[in-house]
Amino acid sequence: MQIYVCLASGRSVLVPTEAEAPVSELKLAAQECFGVAVQSLVSAAGEILQGTLAESGLKDGDTVTALVQPPRLFSARRAMAFALVRSDQTVVTWGHPMVGGSISDARATEGRSGGRPVFHALGGRSTR
């Protein structure tokens, strides 16, 4: 079975998969192909896909749309430093260096701390 996954920009990719594969597996494959974080997959009928591909009613050659996770902005206490997590999971920081505003190389991970993303810094302070 093959499913077309499209972005709103018009970019698309054909993903080979199995009918009994979970939707999360298709979502992960789309993330890897597009290089962006996919928030959810939507059917041609406009429904958010859950469960397996077969349970979602998908058939060979169907097309789904990938909704890209929007950028997220975080700030330090008293708004002295900021971190922007882009859709491709890269992190841009600015602000006061003593509170994480000048991380030279950082990335967001799936880790969570109190419901918030965890940032890992290489060669600088870490920001949460």
SVG drawing of the C-alpha trace seen along z (x, -y; Angstrom):
<svg xmlns="http://www.w3.org/2000/svg" viewBox="-15 -41 46 46">
<polyline fill="none" stroke="black" stroke-width="0.4" points="0.0,0.0 1.2,-3.5 -0.2,-6.8 0.5,-10.3 1.3,-12.8 1.0,-16.5 1.9,-19.7 -0.1,-22.9 2.8,-24.3 2.2,-21.6 5.2,-19.4 4.2,-15.8 5.8,-12.4 4.6,-8.8 5.0,-6.7 5.0,-2.9 3.3,-1.4 1.0,1.4 -2.8,1.1 -2.5,2.2 0.3,-0.3 -0.6,-3.0 -1.2,-6.5 1.7,-7.6 4.1,-5.5 2.9,-7.3 3.2,-10.7 6.8,-9.8 7.7,-8.9 6.3,-12.2 8.3,-14.1 11.5,-12.4 10.8,-13.1 9.8,-16.7 12.2,-17.6 9.4,-19.3 7.4,-18.4 4.0,-17.1 1.2,-17.8 -1.4,-15.6 -2.6,-14.0 -5.9,-14.9 -8.0,-12.8 -9.5,-14.1 -12.8,-14.3 -11.2,-16.7 -11.0,-14.2 -7.9,-13.9 -6.5,-10.4 -6.2,-8.1 -5.7,-4.4 -4.5,-2.4 -4.6,-3.3 -7.2,-0.7 -9.3,-1.9 -9.1,-5.4 -10.5,-4.1 -7.4,-4.8 -6.8,-2.7 -3.8,-2.3 -3.1,-5.5 -5.1,-7.8 -3.9,-11.3 -3.7,-12.8 -2.6,-16.3 0.1,-16.8 -0.5,-19.7 2.9,-21.2 3.4,-22.0 3.5,-25.8 6.6,-27.5 6.5,-27.9 7.9,-30.8 9.2,-30.4 10.5,-33.0 12.6,-33.1 11.2,-34.6 10.8,-38.3 11.2,-38.0 14.9,-38.5 15.6,-35.6 13.6,-33.9 13.7,-30.6 11.8,-30.0 11.3,-26.3 10.9,-26.2 8.8,-23.7 12.0,-21.7 12.8,-21.6 15.8,-23.9 16.0,-26.5 16.8,-30.2 17.5,-32.0 18.1,-35.7 18.2,-37.9 20.3,-38.1 23.1,-35.4 22.9,-34.7 19.4,-33.3 19.9,-31.3 19.5,-34.0 22.8,-33.3 23.0,-29.6 25.2,-29.0 23.9,-25.5 20.6,-24.2 17.9,-21.8 14.5,-20.8 13.9,-17.2 10.9,-15.2 11.8,-15.3 9.4,-17.1 9.9,-18.9 6.7,-19.8 4.8,-19.7 7.3,-22.0 9.9,-21.1 13.4,-20.5 16.2,-22.3 19.7,-20.8 22.5,-23.3 25.9,-22.4 28.5,-24.8 26.2,-27.0 23.5,-27.2 20.4,-25.1 17.0,-26.9 13.6,-25.6"/>
</svg>
